[in-house]
């Protein structure tokens, strides 16, 4: 843990906490490292999703009804 780390209290479901403790012991990592890695991965995934939305923002849209009609016309439904 670095000197700039911030302390926080997090309440885990008991089963999740037990699983985290087992994984920490098995991987020789601290519980804090596991949680930090998981949160970091989730934030990266969110950022990738938002970037994909931005990239596709200029694409034409289609109503649900038009989508169904198109799928039916192409024999997909």
Buried (B, 14 or more C-beta within 10 A) or exposed (E): EEEEEEEEEEEEEEEEEEEBEEEBEEEEBEBBEBBBEEEEEEEEEEEEEEEEEEEEEEEEEEEEEEEEEEEEEEEEE
